[in-house]
Amino acid sequence: MRKYSWIPVFFLAAAGMALGLRSAAQEDFTQLVDPNIGTAHCRWFHYTPGALPFGMAKPAPSTNGSYGNASGWEATGYDYRHTSIEGFPNFHEFQVGGIVFVPITGALQTVPGKLEAPDSGYRSRFDHKEEISTAGYYSVWLKDYRIRAELTATKRVAFHRYTFPESKEAHLLFDIGNQQGESGPVKDAKVYLLPDGRVEGWVTTLPAYVQKYQPGASVTMYFSAVVSKKYTACGAFNGSNIKAGATEAGGKGAGIYLSFATGNNEPVTIKAGLSYTSVANARRNLEEEAAGLSFDQARSQSRKIWNGYLGRIVVEGTNKTDRIKFYTGLYHAVLGRGLASDVSGAYPRNDGTIGQIPLDQNGKPRHQHYNTDAVWGIYWNLAQLWALVYPEYYSDFIRSQLLVYKDAGWLGDGIANSRYVSGVGTNFMGLVFASAYMAGIRDFDVPLAYQAALKNELEWKDRPFGAGKMDIDRFLKYGYVNHLDKGTGGSELWQFSVSHTLEYAFSGYAVGQWAGLLGKKKDHETLMRLSKAWEKVYDPELKLVRPRLASGKFIDPFDPSQPWRGFQEGNAWQYTYFVPHDIEALVRKTGRQTFNRRLDSVFIVAQKALFGGGAAIDAFAGIAGVYNHGNQPNLHVSWLFNFSGKPSLTQKWVRAICNQFYGTEGVHGYGFGQDEDQGQLGAWYVLSSIGLFDVKGLTAPHPEMGVGSPLFDKVTIRLNQRYYKGKTFVVQTRANSAAHGYVQSIRFNDRLLHRPFVDWGSITKGGKLVLRMGSQPIDHY
């Protein structure tokens, strides 16, 4: 949100308005979004400022996307600490990336070059002071070429506008056949120039996680691009091998270049239709979404759409830093998990063929299809936020996942082009279905969804690796997953006995409660019995969860701080609290006083490391600590005091995490280089900062949200009346300040509440929650 003299006047006018003086209807929420936050060591899909909410077209700058990604998940793409940009890829999803456009001047260069030697390729130096990044728009000054690059998009069409200096050697590169981000190595590619000047093509990649979970499968991305200026020369290339005058290239490193003579400050626009199914569908996506649209019109449309999404929650308060954190978190929550289907309803199937989503009476797809990272942990952030604010997307997401089930016979915890990319070796998709049903989102094929969820919890025969839960047979045999210190194959097959036991117990509870509501008595009894599996790995002497052998004995020796031995991305100190569906029983087993004293001490210790890995820049920093906010298994823990008679401690520690773990800088954003999985950490901030959070992830038959300590004076949530009876739900605080962080009383619709909870049904009917705040902790209302 930086403003400089060369920024278009209309942007300065919008940015310069006094946000605090405008009504919510007029406010430009995009000016409170800073995508650069937390971009040091961020994931490939984290930084795509040009995109629309849940869009397919995600044009963005890349500083090191061509460097590849050995394990398929490491930080790559845009890093705030880098000083040169190598190009602008258009696809950014989990395991999906490619189709790079590059503007240059001077001598023709066709390889990106190295960070430490920008002149070794076509990359250009840049300065953050000459960069604008916000929701739906990106601009940067490419110093080496004196080119201003701008990006925006419709759902499936990427817009690039490059303003050139006067030059007789201006070029556009369409670098198609190179690895980008998490995409994996290129299997094949083709790019060609048509007589009318249109550039089209495709690239097929072999992402690491696709090869791991669905060996031999691939991901293909297609594009069809229209350039606003007629070229004077052209050529093709494969890496550094250039063929002047050629109009086609294939294989690894394939690309096309167009050359021009440009006047001073002459803009050249590229409109690129994208698709996961075919070039023809990429062309159709372009025609239907953007044929008559200029760059400025697309940008204006994007800003309107973003404000519609961001404006569904209006937060009011004097602390602008908190508002920036809030709207940037909300932005990330609706940025990930983007479209994978075309305007026609065509979509990529799991087996590599093309499927068709059913059409409505107007010939439009009845729903969309989406790519998605694993849903590990989203019940404590994204799913709750979707249910509360974007239920129409939640419904679409479920129907999308059911396409995979119908096509392949098993749910996928994560998918790239419908290929299985589990990522964590478990599968919470059934819980996500159950949660939506409990929240009142039921306009999907409930019988089919329940069938898929039940199969996900109980069946293992012929189960593909990509469907996760490969040790479900051992879970059912022993009533817990027995510990193994050695195994063959992926670590998910044998290494995570305790964490899998706890996860399967939680998802069993969710689907079991759903079964009860559907009248499936036998299923309900079976799943509710399995939901108690956590008790079998709970050591009553240590009051900790502990790996257990098939013989029934706990492992010995045992180090509660040791990650990876029985625990995925965590340890016993952290996973002991992973009993969200039965936390009252955990409190009883531990003893209320012991529980509160121990958990409070956890946060006292964790605060010294900023509730994560301190200032260590690493996705796994903190996994050996007592608490690690930078990873999914811990995200509910600060809210557990609401169940143990000490809600003031939830209020204290949740506020502290919001203020200290979360920053507003490129390096200190979501911790320091922590793993912001497609908006999960941002969504947690959104929920926690407005003072509402459900530890059980909306899986109880009658869900209720825990009440915390809102950071804002007033929060207005605009409810979707297609799903809920109410128009708005308001959270109002009295006497709120940094010094007044404790709730003194809770009123809902003028009725005094005596517990720090408000039921979901009341929230969705609309009303006002009023919290009187004070400086002293109070635990009884």
Secondary structure, DSSP 8 states (H G I E B T S, - for coil): ----TTS-HHHHHHHHS-GGGS-TTT--GGGG--TTTT-TT--TTT--TT--TT-S-----BSSGGG--SSS-S--S--TT--EE-BEEEEEETTEEEEEEEEEESS---S--BTTBGGGSS-EE--GGGEEEETTEEEEEETTTTEEEEEEE-SSEEEEEEEE-SEEEEEEEEE-SS--TTS-SEEEEEEEE-TTS-EEEEEEE--HHHHHHSTT--EEEEEEEEESS--SEEEEEETTEEEET--EEESTTEEEEEEEEE-TTEEEEEEEEEESS-HHHHHHHHHHHHTT--HHHHHHHHHHHHHHHHTTEEEE-S-HHHHHHHHHHHHHHTTSS-B-S-TTSEEE-TTSSEEE--B-TTS-BSS--B-B---TTGGGTHHHHHHHH-HHHHHHHHHHHHHHHHHHSS--SSEETTEE--SSS---HHHHHHHHHHHT---S-HHHHHHHHHHHHH--TT--GGG--TTHHHHHHHSS----S--SSSGGGTS-HHHHHHHHHHHHHHHHHHHHHTT-HHHHHHHHHHTTGGGGGEETTTTEE--B-TTS-B-SS--TT-SSSSSTTS-HHHHTT--GGGHHHHHHHH-HHHHHHHHHHHHHHHHTTTTTTTT---TTTTTTSS--TTSGGGTTGGGGGGGTT-HHHHHHHHHHHHHHTB-SSSSBSBTBT---GGGHHHHHHHHHHTTEE-TTTT-SSS-EEEE---SSSEEEEE--TTT-S-SEEEEEEES-SSS--EEEEEEETTEEESSSEEEHHHHHH-EEEEEEEESS-----
